[in-house]
Amino acid sequence: MPSSLFTPLKIGTLTLPNRILMAPLTRCRAEADHVPGDLMATYYSQRASAGLIIAEATMAMEGNSAFWMEPGIYSAAQVAGWKKTTDAVHAAGGRIFLQIWHGGRACHPLLNGGAQPVAPSAIAIVGDEVHTPEGKKPYVTPRELRDDEIPGIIAGFKRAAQNAVAAGFDGVEVHGANGYLLDEFLRDGSNKRSGPYGGSIENRARLMLEVIAAVSEVWGSDRVGLRISPVNSYNSMIDSDPVGLTSWLVKRLNDFNLAYLHMMRGDFFRQQKGDVMTPAREHFKGVIIGNMGYTPSEAISAVEEGKIDAVAFGTGFLANPDLPARIAVKAPLNAPKAATFYSPGPEGYTDYPAMQAA
């Protein structure tokens, strides 16, 4: 009897051969001008046995860098660079979505030609620093976006979705998690504005839903996923009622025929609590991907019990390019090397060994 993780899963019009997905992982290996290169193509193609690869957070529009060397999808050179990755993944038998993203208040002037970052409200990330060409620096206070600027943000995501088609991806994931722009609008700890994009849950979710609608015009909603993190405090995020927020949002998401909902189940820093997975399962009618700290055995149980439909592994896939094969035979896993998560070059990136043949 095969493990629940090795039964096929239909997401929209795609059928995944297994339920072991690769989570989006920022690795800071893009080349000059945020262009993906050959090294990134090697990295992703090594992991093509994933049921689905969700590629790392990628700038939907120019001037919103939060990680210095992260990739973009707004220029012709970036589209051509990503085509190397999608071609390599497809040649290896894999499937790959692109996560499109706006860094919001996590961006920094030193990464963006001196431009002040934007956010729903003029509230800075505190207690952390960002890597810049001048070393680690504190985050700056963002500028509050004007209502009349928001259509430009939505249009930027739509163009990114169009560019992802040209780059050969199988779909896109809208990044609505981890304290970046769409999440900043969604949660009441970072959104203190008034007007049509602030106040009620309906207003705070408006931008995220408008982005999903715009991206779905390009792909069809069944090739669009959404990632959320209702209780994660990363990037100084908090919400007064994450469970209520989750319940409202997932009901509203049923208006779309999304490929999946990708949920981070907890808090990186274990400061905030709340069971957001149960209301998501209760109210969302589509595929739910669980993420954050699942062991293989826990992932098997969660899928078998119907709590989720698939699991996205982060550092497990980072360190084990053949993760599905290892899980299948209960082989030991390589340990991830945290010191090379964001460093340049192949070390700790494309040099993790596969299992030795018996």
DRENDONU-148271 format. One record per residue (C-alpha): x, y, z. Coordinates in steps of 0.25 Angstrom, whole numbers, padded with zeros to 4 digits, always signed. Layout:
N
XYZ...
This chain:
358
+0000+0000+0000+0007+0013-0004+0008+0024+0006-0002+0035+0005+0009+0045+0000+0011+0036-0012-0003+0037-0018-0006+0046-0029-0012+0060-0026-0020+0068-0036-0018+0083-0035-0027+0090-0045-0023+0084-0059-0010+0078-0054-0008+0065-0048+0003+0064-0038+0010+0050-0037+0012+0052-0022+0008+0061-0010+0023+0064-0006+0024+0079-0011+0036+0088-0011+0033+0101-0003+0038+0114-0008+0051+0117-0002+0059+0130-0004+0073+0127-0007+0079+0140-0012+0086+0133-0024+0081+0142-0035+0091+0149-0044+0093+0164-0047+0080+0172-0049+0072+0160-0042+0073+0151-0054+0073+0136-0051+0084+0128-0057+0090+0115-0060+0092+0112-0045+0078+0114-0042+0073+0105-0053+0082+0094-0048+0077+0095-0034+0063+0094-0038+0064+0083-0048+0071+0075-0037+0058+0075-0029+0049+0072-0041+0044+0059-0034+0035+0068-0025+0020+0067-0028+0021+0082-0030+0033+0092-0029+0028+0106-0024+0040+0115-0028+0045+0126-0019+0039+0139-0016+0041+0147-0029+0039+0162-0031+0027+0165-0039+0031+0179-0042+0044+0187-0042+0049+0195-0030+0044+0186-0019+0056+0177-0014+0056+0172+0000+0067+0162-0001+0078+0168-0010+0080+0157-0020+0066+0151-0021+0061+0149-0035+0051+0157-0043+0041+0155-0054+0039+0169-0059+0050+0169-0070+0052+0162-0083+0065+0157-0078+0059+0151-0065+0048+0144-0074+0059+0138-0082+0067+0134-0070+0055+0127-0063+0052+0120-0077+0066+0113-0074+0060+0108-0061+0046+0104-0066+0052+0097-0078+0062+0089-0069+0051+0085-0059+0042+0081-0070+0053+0073-0077+0055+0065-0063+0040+0062-0063+0036+0073-0053+0025+0084-0051+0028+0098-0046+0020+0110-0041+0026+0124-0039+0023+0131-0026+0021+0146-0030+0023+0156-0019+0024+0170-0014+0033+0172-0002+0025+0184+0003+0031+0190+0016+0042+0179+0016+0049+0186+0004+0060+0196+0007+0065+0209+0000+0080+0203-0001+0074+0192-0010+0065+0201-0018+0073+0213-0023+0069+0221-0010+0054+0219-0011+0046+0218+0001+0038+0206+0003+0023+0206+0002+0013+0199+0011-0002+0200+0016+0002+0209+0027+0015+0216+0032+0019+0205+0042+0033+0200+0041+0038+0185+0044+0045+0186+0057+0055+0177+0064+0062+0171+0051+0071+0176+0040+0072+0174+0025+0085+0170+0017+0089+0182+0008+0102+0185+0000+0106+0193+0012+0104+0182+0022+0092+0179+0031+0083+0191+0033+0071+0193+0041+0058+0194+0033+0053+0208+0030+0039+0214+0032+0031+0212+0020+0022+0222+0012+0007+0219+0013+0002+0216-0001-0009+0225-0007-0022+0219-0011-0019+0224-0025-0006+0216-0026-0012+0203-0023-0017+0200-0037-0002+0201-0041+0001+0190-0031-0010+0181-0037-0005+0184-0051+0009+0180-0047+0005+0166-0042-0003+0164-0055+0009+0167-0063+0017+0158-0055+0007+0147-0057+0008+0150-0072+0023+0149-0072+0022+0136-0064+0014+0130-0076+0025+0135-0085+0036+0128-0076+0029+0115-0077+0024+0113-0063+0012+0103-0061+0005+0114-0052+0007+0124-0041+0006+0126-0026+0002+0139-0021+0011+0142-0009+0001+0147+0002+0009+0143+0014+0021+0146+0024+0019+0161+0025+0021+0165+0011+0011+0175+0004-0001+0167+0002+0000+0161+0016+0003+0175+0022-0011+0180+0016-0018+0167+0021-0014+0167+0036-0019+0178+0045-0005+0180+0052+0001+0186+0040-0011+0192+0033-0016+0204+0041-0022+0212+0029-0036+0216+0026-0043+0216+0013-0046+0204+0004-0033+0197+0007-0034+0198+0023-0042+0195+0035-0051+0183+0033-0046+0169+0029-0053+0171+0015-0046+0184+0013-0032+0179+0017-0033+0167+0008-0038+0175-0004-0024+0177-0010-0020+0162-0008-0034+0158-0015-0032+0168-0026-0018+0163-0029-0023+0149-0030-0034+0153-0039-0024+0160-0048-0014+0149-0048-0026+0139-0051-0029+0147-0064-0016+0143-0069-0015+0128-0065-0029+0124-0061-0031+0123-0046-0028+0108-0046-0013+0111-0049-0012+0121-0038-0009+0117-0023-0009+0126-0011+0001+0126+0001-0003+0131+0014+0002+0131+0028-0008+0136+0038-0001+0134+0051+0014+0136+0046+0020+0148+0054+0032+0149+0044+0034+0163+0040+0027+0169+0052+0014+0163+0048+0002+0161+0057-0013+0160+0055-0024+0162+0066-0032+0150+0062-0024+0141+0052-0034+0130+0053-0046+0139+0050-0038+0145+0039-0035+0131+0033-0049+0127+0033-0054+0139+0026-0043+0139+0016-0044+0124+0012-0059+0125+0010-0057+0137+0001-0046+0130-0007-0057+0119-0011-0061+0130-0021-0049+0126-0029-0046+0112-0034-0031+0113-0029-0021+0102-0031-0018+0102-0016-0017+0109-0003-0003+0108+0003-0003+0111+0018+0008+0113+0028+0002+0106+0040+0010+0113+0051+0019+0124+0055+0034+0124+0052+0037+0130+0066+0026+0122+0074+0021+0135+0080+0007+0135+0074-0003+0123+0074-0016+0119+0068-0021+0107+0060-0023+0113+0046-0022+0100+0039-0036+0094+0045-0044+0106+0040-0037+0106+0027-0040+0091+0025-0055+0093+0029-0058+0105+0020-0049+0104+0008-0054+0095-0003-0041+0093-0011-0027+0087-0009-0019+0091+0004-0004+0090+0005+0001+0090+0019+0015+0096+0021+0024+0099+0033+0032+0088+0041+0025+0075+0036+0033+0063+0038+0031+0052+0027+0023+0044+0037+0015+0055+0042+0012+0059+0027+0007+0045+0024-0002+0045+0036-0008+0059+0033-0011+0055+0018-0017+0041+0022-0026+0048+0033-0031+0058+0022-0025+0070+0030-0018+0075+0017-0016+0070+0003-0001+0071+0002+0011+0077+0009+0022+0087+0004+0035+0084+0010+0045+0095+0011+0059+0092+0017+0056+0077+0015+0056+0080+0000+0067+0090+0001+0077+0079+0007+0071+0067+0000+0069+0069-0015+0064+0055-0016+0054+0056-0004+0043+0048-0009+0052+0036-0012+0057+0037+0002+0044+0038+0009+0039+0026+0001+0050+0017+0007+0051+0024+0020+0066+0028+0017+0073+0038+0026+0073+0052+0022+0084+0062+0019+0085+0073+0029+0083+0087+0024+0095+0097+0025+0089+0110+0030+0102+0117+0028+0100+0116+0013+0085+0118+0011+0087+0132+0005+0102+0132+0001+0106+0133-0013+0111+0121-0022+0108+0106-0022+0113+0103-0008+0101+0099+0000+0092+0100-0012+0095+0090-0023+0105+0081-0016+0096+0074-0006+0098+0059-0009+0087+0050-0014+0085+0036-0008+0096+0026-0011+0091+0015-0020+0090+0001-0013
